Amino acid sequence: MDDVLQDLRHEFRRHKGLADRAMVELDDHQFFHRPGPLVNPVALIVKHLAGNLVSRWTDFLTTDGEKESRDRDREFLLTDSDTRANLMAAWERGWSVLFDTLAGLNDSDLGRTLTIRGEPHSVRQALLRGMSHVAYHTGQIVYLVRWIRPESTWLTVPLGQSRAVPGAYRRA
């Protein structure tokens, strides 16, 4: 197995885990809380990322990554059917599509070409694009949870604890 595929599988799982652990800290009101008029609540980030994951990773090697069935603009609108349970079910479906696709990739796929929004990408480039998109939104979720619930559990090295955590940065 190519190290890049193994590393990307690990990083995607790590980012999902960070977001999942962060979101557990929120009650339903906080999950849907919009911090400002033009700031998405965690709920909409979940909805958007779920839609993106399904679109990008379904038939990854054979169809455009932006599926005609996707309504990206609707991913940024909350509707009556957007309960936390429904959004989290969509979240899990999206991640499942991604992980199933990654499990089916091998070294020989990395040099292939596919399209996203009509633009050609190597598989390697599309994988990195997908990872950076997930990392961007995971960071938003983790940040919003820290902002909404400053007392929530630290998901990385707690403030002022770098020296106490094995492997964390230490000054020479």
ABEGO torsion letter per residue (X at the ends): XBAAAAAAAAAAAAAAAAAAAAAAABBAAAAABBABAABBBAAAAAAAAAAAAAAAABGAAABBABBAABBAAAAABBBAABBAAAAAAAAAAAAAAAAAAAAABBAAAAABBBBBGGBBBBAAAAAAAAAAAAAAAAAAAAAAAAAABAABBBABBBBGAAAABBGBBBBX
